[in-house]
Amino acid sequence: MDALLTWILAALVFGYLIWGLRRPETIYEFPFMAAVMTVSFLLPQLPAMVDDRFLPVGGYARMVAFTILCIVALGIGWQLPARAVRFLQASFEEQRLLWLALGFSLIGAFFYAQVNSLPGDVSVGVPISGAQVAYLFFARFLTYGLTIAVLCFMRRPSWFAGLIIGFGLIFYLDRILITGKRAETIELVMIFVLAAWFQRRWAVPRLATISAIAFGTVAMISMTQYRDVTRANSGPVWDQIAQIDLIGNFEVLLAQGGPEAHNAVLRIDHVEQTKQFDFGAFHWDNLVSNFVPSQWLGMGLKQSLLLPLPPLDPTYEPATGSTETGMTDAFQSFWWFGALKFLLLAYLMRRLWNTAMGGYAAAQIVFILSIVPAMHSISHLTDWVLTVWVHMALFLAPALYLVSMRTSPITARRGISAGRLLDTA
């Protein structure tokens, strides 16, 4: 049964990949991106766990079966009829957007510089805490500025947009090279390729897409060693990095399995045995943790806002730095019905996609900034994208509203019918 379920999961996600490669635009749609994350992150961890007698009886089969259910729900959610998001159908004058991009970039760069100034032993490959949390919270502004500038540049190249992009890349690439962050690396790539698609309809060739997936799948497991090098030296040492055995590390992963799938099996099995669910309180607690500053409001107030969560198995000890996958928090919240989290997420992403494809800049910005956190609903938590959306609602949305052109619905509709991808005066 374990092997059969594993093959069914593999066939399902490879089916999503084949579906995504059929047309240029489908490689940017959420089901394809979710399949890429599943293939590169989760599937290589599974072969070594099939029939593992040290796992709880039935635990592996349950985890894989629930993952299949989540992936199917994701596909169904994407296919549901999805209207455009009305409040993202705004019009902008390009110069205003670029000044906004510059402001975001300057603020974000300041906080990125603070993060990059921290020693490697407290900033690379370790849980973040203290001032670093605040730095990264506001460093997100740099990503907002870079995304807006790239979108404007893809529409119409200009020296102003190019300078903002170059300025942002100095800090962004420095952060990626020092920390070896996979999420930020993928996000940077997606900013450029999605902006090129939305504004120019330039698509990445299929061969390049397949090659990138294959390389990312093999290289992903070696990021731990990369971070070990940068943490020890507070930066990359290329001679040591060149000695990392990508193929050998991937073969070890296939032979021994990975901690994330192991964590998911244990967590889901514990929930199944105890039948204790959080019914979504997990999401509220994470929002409180991320957006209520204890330094300003006090730890007592912050603790009082948290909701009680079901206790973990006292014997559960995940490896440092490992995740539990989004399937775990979905099962913890609503049992097998937790797969509806993935259906809802895919439906919301489809609404964003439809609005972005209608030519609206605000929707394009939001989709670009949402796709990587949405992909991490497979590998990390379904909560990532919610946190990103709340952050955008607090900071990005008001700024976009201030620089938007107050147009009537008729004007907006004319913008679409005229085929303008970025509405301007």
C-alpha positions as CSV (number, residue, x, y, z in Angstrom):
1,M,0.0,0.0,0.0
2,D,2.8,2.5,0.8
3,A,4.5,2.0,-2.5
4,L,1.2,2.2,-4.4
5,L,0.2,5.5,-2.8
6,T,3.7,6.9,-3.5
7,W,3.4,6.0,-7.2
8,I,-0.1,7.6,-7.3
9,L,1.3,10.8,-5.7
10,A,4.2,10.8,-8.2
11,A,1.9,10.2,-11.2
12,L,-0.4,13.0,-10.0
13,V,2.2,15.7,-9.6
14,F,4.0,14.7,-12.8
15,G,0.6,15.0,-14.5
16,Y,0.4,18.5,-13.2
17,L,3.8,19.2,-14.6
18,I,2.9,17.9,-18.1
19,W,-0.3,19.9,-18.0
20,G,1.7,23.0,-17.1
21,L,4.1,22.5,-20.0
22,R,1.3,22.4,-22.6
23,R,1.0,26.2,-23.1
24,P,3.4,29.0,-22.4
25,E,1.3,30.7,-19.7
26,T,0.5,27.5,-17.7
27,I,4.0,27.3,-16.3
28,Y,3.2,30.4,-14.3
29,E,-0.1,29.1,-12.9
30,F,-0.3,27.9,-9.3
31,P,-1.0,24.1,-9.9
32,F,2.2,23.9,-12.0
33,M,4.2,25.8,-9.4
34,A,2.8,23.6,-6.6
35,A,3.8,20.5,-8.6
36,V,7.3,21.8,-9.0
37,M,7.6,22.3,-5.2
38,T,6.2,18.8,-4.6
39,V,8.6,17.1,-7.1
40,S,11.7,19.0,-6.0
41,F,11.1,19.1,-2.2
42,L,8.8,16.3,-1.1
43,L,9.0,13.4,-3.5
44,P,12.8,12.8,-3.2
45,Q,12.2,12.2,0.6
46,L,9.7,9.5,0.1
47,P,11.4,6.4,-1.4
48,A,13.5,5.7,1.7
49,M,10.3,5.9,3.9
50,V,8.3,3.3,2.1
51,D,7.7,0.3,4.4
52,D,9.9,1.9,7.1
53,R,9.1,-0.2,10.2
54,F,10.3,2.5,12.6
55,L,7.4,4.8,11.6
56,P,3.9,4.5,13.2
57,V,1.8,1.8,11.7
58,G,-0.1,3.3,8.8
59,G,1.5,6.7,9.4
60,Y,3.3,6.9,6.1
61,A,0.2,5.8,4.1
62,R,-1.9,8.3,5.9
63,M,0.5,11.2,5.2
64,V,0.8,10.3,1.5
65,A,-2.9,9.8,1.1
66,F,-3.7,13.2,2.6
67,T,-1.0,14.8,0.4
68,I,-2.8,13.3,-2.6
69,L,-6.1,14.7,-1.4
70,C,-4.5,18.1,-0.9
71,I,-3.0,18.2,-4.4
72,V,-6.3,17.1,-5.9
73,A,-8.2,19.8,-3.9
74,L,-5.6,22.4,-5.2
75,G,-6.4,21.4,-8.8
76,I,-10.1,21.6,-8.2
77,G,-9.8,25.0,-6.6
78,W,-7.9,26.3,-9.6
79,Q,-10.6,25.1,-12.0
80,L,-13.5,26.7,-10.1
81,P,-15.1,29.8,-11.8
82,A,-13.2,32.7,-10.4
83,R,-14.1,36.3,-11.0
84,A,-11.5,39.1,-11.0
85,V,-10.7,40.9,-7.8
86,R,-12.5,44.2,-8.1
87,F,-10.5,46.3,-5.7
88,L,-7.3,45.4,-7.6
89,Q,-8.7,46.8,-10.8
90,A,-7.0,50.2,-10.3
91,S,-5.3,52.4,-12.8
92,F,-1.8,54.0,-12.3
93,E,0.4,56.6,-14.0
94,E,3.8,54.9,-14.5
95,Q,5.9,57.8,-13.0
96,R,3.9,57.6,-9.7
97,L,4.5,53.9,-9.5
98,L,8.3,54.4,-10.0
99,W,8.5,57.1,-7.3
100,L,6.6,54.6,-5.0
101,A,9.1,51.9,-6.0
102,L,12.0,54.2,-5.1
103,G,10.5,55.0,-1.7
104,F,9.9,51.3,-0.9
105,S,13.4,50.4,-2.1
106,L,15.2,53.0,0.1
107,I,13.3,52.0,3.2
108,G,13.7,48.3,2.5
109,A,17.4,48.7,1.7
110,F,18.1,50.3,5.0
111,F,16.7,47.3,6.9
112,Y,18.3,44.8,4.5
113,A,21.6,46.4,5.3
114,Q,20.9,45.9,9.0
115,V,20.2,42.2,8.4
116,N,23.3,41.8,6.2
117,S,25.5,43.4,8.8
118,L,24.8,40.7,11.4
119,P,27.5,38.0,11.8
120,G,26.9,34.8,9.9
121,D,26.7,32.7,13.1
122,V,23.5,34.5,14.2
123,S,21.9,35.2,10.8
124,V,22.5,32.1,8.6
125,G,20.8,28.8,9.1
126,V,19.5,29.6,12.6
127,P,16.0,30.6,13.9
128,I,15.6,34.3,13.7
129,S,14.8,36.3,16.8
130,G,15.1,39.8,18.4
131,A,16.1,42.7,16.2
132,Q,16.5,40.5,13.1
133,V,12.7,39.8,13.1
134,A,12.0,43.6,12.9
135,Y,14.7,44.1,10.3
136,L,13.2,41.4,8.0
137,F,9.7,42.6,8.6
138,F,10.5,46.0,7.0
139,A,13.1,44.7,4.6
140,R,10.1,43.3,2.7
141,F,9.7,46.9,1.4
142,L,12.7,46.3,-0.9
143,T,10.9,43.4,-2.6
144,Y,7.8,45.7,-3.1
145,G,10.0,48.3,-4.7
146,L,11.9,45.9,-6.9
147,T,8.7,44.2,-8.1
148,I,7.1,47.5,-9.1
149,A,10.2,48.7,-10.8
150,V,10.7,45.5,-12.8
151,L,7.0,45.6,-13.9
152,C,7.4,49.1,-15.1
153,F,10.7,48.4,-16.8
154,M,9.2,45.4,-18.6
155,R,6.4,47.6,-19.9
156,R,8.7,50.4,-21.0
157,P,12.4,50.4,-20.3
158,S,13.7,53.6,-18.6
159,W,16.8,54.7,-16.8
160,F,14.7,55.5,-13.7
161,A,13.3,52.0,-13.4
162,G,16.7,50.5,-14.3
163,L,18.4,52.4,-11.5
164,I,15.8,51.3,-8.9
165,I,16.2,47.7,-10.1
166,G,20.0,47.8,-9.9
167,F,19.9,49.4,-6.5
168,G,17.5,46.7,-5.2
169,L,19.6,43.9,-6.7
170,I,22.7,45.0,-4.8
171,F,21.0,44.2,-1.4
172,Y,18.8,41.4,-2.6
173,L,21.6,39.4,-4.2
174,D,23.9,40.1,-1.2
175,R,21.2,38.6,1.1
176,I,20.8,35.6,-1.1
177,L,24.5,34.9,-1.4
178,I,25.0,35.2,2.4
179,T,22.1,33.2,3.6
180,G,21.5,30.8,0.7
181,K,17.8,31.4,1.0
182,R,15.9,29.2,-1.5
183,A,12.7,31.1,-1.1
184,E,14.2,34.5,-1.8
185,T,16.2,33.1,-4.8
186,I,13.0,31.7,-6.4
187,E,11.1,34.9,-5.6
188,L,13.7,37.0,-7.4
189,V,13.5,34.8,-10.5
190,M,9.7,34.9,-10.4
191,I,9.7,38.7,-10.2
192,F,11.5,38.9,-13.5
193,V,9.9,36.1,-15.4
194,L,6.3,36.9,-14.3
195,A,6.8,40.6,-15.0
196,A,8.1,39.7,-18.5
197,W,5.0,37.5,-19.0
198,F,2.5,40.0,-17.8
199,Q,3.9,42.9,-19.7
200,R,5.5,41.3,-22.8
201,R,4.1,37.8,-22.9
202,W,7.6,36.5,-22.9
203,A,7.6,32.9,-21.6
204,V,10.5,30.8,-20.4
205,P,11.2,28.1,-23.0
206,R,10.1,24.6,-22.0
207,L,13.6,23.1,-22.2
208,A,14.9,25.9,-19.8
209,T,11.9,25.2,-17.5
210,I,12.6,21.5,-17.3
211,S,16.3,22.0,-16.8
212,A,15.7,24.5,-14.0
213,I,13.4,22.0,-12.2
214,A,15.9,19.2,-12.6
215,F,18.8,21.3,-11.3
216,G,16.7,22.7,-8.4
217,T,15.6,19.3,-7.4
218,V,19.2,18.0,-7.2
219,A,20.7,21.2,-5.7
220,M,18.1,21.9,-3.1
221,I,19.3,19.4,-0.6
222,S,22.8,20.9,-0.7
223,M,21.7,24.3,0.6
224,T,22.4,23.2,4.1
225,Q,26.1,22.7,3.3
226,Y,26.1,26.0,1.5
227,R,24.8,27.7,4.6
228,D,27.3,26.0,6.7
229,V,30.1,27.6,4.7
230,T,28.5,31.1,4.7
231,R,27.7,30.9,8.4
232,A,31.3,29.9,9.3
233,N,32.8,32.7,7.1
234,S,30.0,35.3,7.3
235,G,29.8,35.0,3.5
236,P,30.4,32.6,0.6
237,V,33.8,31.1,0.1
238,W,33.7,29.8,-3.4
239,D,36.5,27.2,-3.2
240,Q,34.6,25.5,-0.4
241,I,31.3,25.8,-2.1
242,A,32.7,24.3,-5.3
243,Q,33.5,21.1,-3.3
244,I,29.9,20.5,-2.4
245,D,28.8,17.2,-4.0
246,L,25.4,17.9,-5.4
247,I,24.8,14.5,-6.9
248,G,26.2,12.6,-3.9
249,N,24.0,14.6,-1.5
250,F,20.9,13.9,-3.6
251,E,21.7,10.2,-3.6
252,V,21.9,10.3,0.2
253,L,18.5,11.9,0.3
254,L,17.0,9.2,-1.8
255,A,18.6,6.5,0.3
256,Q,17.9,7.9,3.7
257,G,14.9,10.1,3.3
258,G,14.4,13.7,4.6
259,P,13.3,15.2,7.9
260,E,10.3,17.1,6.5
261,A,8.4,14.1,5.3
262,H,9.3,12.3,8.5
263,N,8.0,15.2,10.6
264,A,4.8,15.2,8.6
265,V,4.2,11.5,9.2
266,L,4.7,11.8,13.0
267,R,2.6,15.0,13.3
268,I,-0.3,13.7,11.3
269,D,-0.3,10.4,13.1
270,H,-0.4,12.2,16.5
271,V,-3.4,14.2,15.4
272,E,-5.1,11.1,14.1
273,Q,-4.6,9.3,17.4
274,T,-5.6,12.2,19.7
275,K,-8.3,13.8,17.5
276,Q,-7.3,17.2,18.9
277,F,-7.7,20.0,16.3
278,D,-7.0,23.7,16.3
279,F,-9.8,24.6,13.9
280,G,-7.6,27.4,12.4
281,A,-6.4,28.9,15.7
282,F,-2.9,28.2,14.4
283,H,-3.3,30.9,11.8
284,W,-4.4,33.5,14.3
285,D,-1.5,32.7,16.6
286,N,1.0,33.1,13.8
287,L,-0.5,36.5,12.8
288,V,-0.2,37.6,16.4
289,S,3.4,36.4,16.6
290,N,4.2,38.2,13.3
291,F,2.3,41.5,13.7
292,V,2.0,42.2,17.4
293,P,5.4,43.7,18.6
294,S,6.0,42.6,22.2
295,Q,8.8,45.2,22.4
296,W,6.2,48.0,22.1
297,L,3.0,46.4,23.5
298,G,4.5,44.1,26.1
299,M,4.8,40.3,26.1
300,G,1.8,40.0,28.5
301,L,-0.6,41.6,26.0
302,K,0.8,39.5,23.2
303,Q,0.4,36.3,25.1
304,S,-3.1,37.2,26.1
305,L,-4.1,37.4,22.4
306,L,-2.9,33.9,21.6
307,L,-5.3,31.0,21.4
308,P,-4.6,27.6,23.0
309,L,-3.3,25.0,20.6
310,P,-3.4,21.2,20.9
311,P,-0.2,19.9,22.6
312,L,2.5,18.2,20.6
313,D,3.6,14.7,21.2
314,P,6.2,15.1,24.0
315,T,8.5,12.7,22.2
316,Y,8.4,14.7,19.0
317,E,11.8,16.3,18.3
318,P,12.1,17.7,14.8
319,A,15.6,18.4,13.4
320,T,16.7,22.0,13.7
321,G,15.8,24.0,10.6
322,S,13.4,21.4,9.3
323,T,9.8,22.1,8.4
324,E,6.6,20.0,8.8
325,T,4.9,20.7,5.4
326,G,1.6,22.5,4.9
327,M,-0.3,19.2,4.9
328,T,0.5,18.9,8.6
329,D,-1.1,22.2,9.6
330,A,-4.0,21.5,7.3
331,F,-4.6,18.1,9.0
332,Q,-4.0,19.6,12.5
333,S,-6.8,22.2,11.8
334,F,-9.6,20.2,10.2
335,W,-8.6,16.5,10.0
336,W,-9.1,15.2,6.4
337,F,-11.3,18.2,5.7
338,G,-8.1,20.3,6.0
339,A,-7.5,19.6,2.3
340,L,-10.1,22.4,1.8
341,K,-7.3,24.9,2.8
342,F,-5.6,24.0,-0.5
343,L,-8.8,24.3,-2.5
344,L,-9.4,27.8,-1.0
345,L,-5.9,28.9,-1.6
346,A,-5.9,27.7,-5.2
347,Y,-9.3,29.5,-5.8
348,L,-7.9,32.8,-4.4
349,M,-4.8,32.5,-6.5
350,R,-6.9,31.9,-9.5
351,R,-8.8,35.1,-8.9
352,L,-5.5,37.0,-8.6
353,W,-4.3,35.3,-11.8
354,N,-7.4,36.2,-13.8
355,T,-7.2,39.8,-12.6
356,A,-3.5,40.0,-13.4
357,M,-4.1,38.6,-16.9
358,G,-6.7,41.3,-17.4
359,G,-3.9,43.8,-17.4
360,Y,-4.2,45.3,-14.0
361,A,-0.9,46.3,-12.5
362,A,-2.0,46.0,-8.8
363,A,-3.1,42.4,-9.4
364,Q,0.1,41.6,-11.2
365,I,2.2,42.9,-8.3
366,V,0.1,41.0,-5.8
367,F,0.3,37.7,-7.8
368,I,4.0,38.0,-8.3
369,L,4.5,38.5,-4.5
370,S,2.1,35.7,-3.6
371,I,3.2,32.8,-5.9
372,V,6.3,31.8,-3.9
373,P,4.6,31.8,-0.4
374,A,1.7,29.9,-2.0
375,M,4.2,27.3,-3.3
376,H,5.5,27.0,0.3
377,S,2.1,25.8,1.4
378,I,3.4,22.4,0.2
379,S,6.9,22.5,1.8
380,H,6.4,24.7,4.8
381,L,3.1,26.0,6.1
382,T,-0.2,27.1,4.5
383,D,0.2,30.1,6.7
384,W,3.0,31.7,4.7
385,V,0.8,33.2,2.0
386,L,-1.6,34.5,4.6
387,T,1.2,36.4,6.4
388,V,2.3,37.9,3.1
389,W,-1.2,39.0,2.3
390,V,-1.7,40.7,5.6
391,H,1.7,42.5,5.3
392,M,0.6,43.7,1.8
393,A,-2.7,44.8,3.2
394,L,-1.0,46.9,5.9
395,F,1.7,48.5,3.8
396,L,1.5,47.9,0.0
397,A,-2.2,48.3,-0.5
398,P,-2.5,51.8,1.1
399,A,0.6,53.0,-0.8
400,L,-0.9,51.8,-4.1
401,Y,-4.2,53.4,-3.3
402,L,-2.4,56.8,-2.7
403,V,-0.7,56.7,-6.1
404,S,-3.6,55.3,-8.0
405,M,-5.6,57.3,-10.5
406,R,-9.2,57.7,-9.3
407,T,-10.9,56.3,-12.3
408,S,-14.5,55.2,-12.8
409,P,-15.5,51.6,-13.5
410,I,-16.2,52.6,-17.1
411,T,-12.6,53.9,-17.5
412,A,-11.2,50.7,-16.0
413,R,-13.3,48.6,-18.4
414,R,-12.0,50.6,-21.4
415,G,-8.5,50.0,-20.2
416,I,-9.0,46.2,-20.5
417,S,-10.8,46.4,-23.8
418,A,-7.9,48.5,-25.1
419,G,-5.5,45.7,-24.1
420,R,-3.3,47.9,-21.9
421,L,-1.3,45.7,-19.5
422,L,-0.4,48.6,-17.2
423,D,-3.0,51.4,-17.1
424,T,-1.5,54.8,-17.4
425,A,-2.7,58.4,-17.9
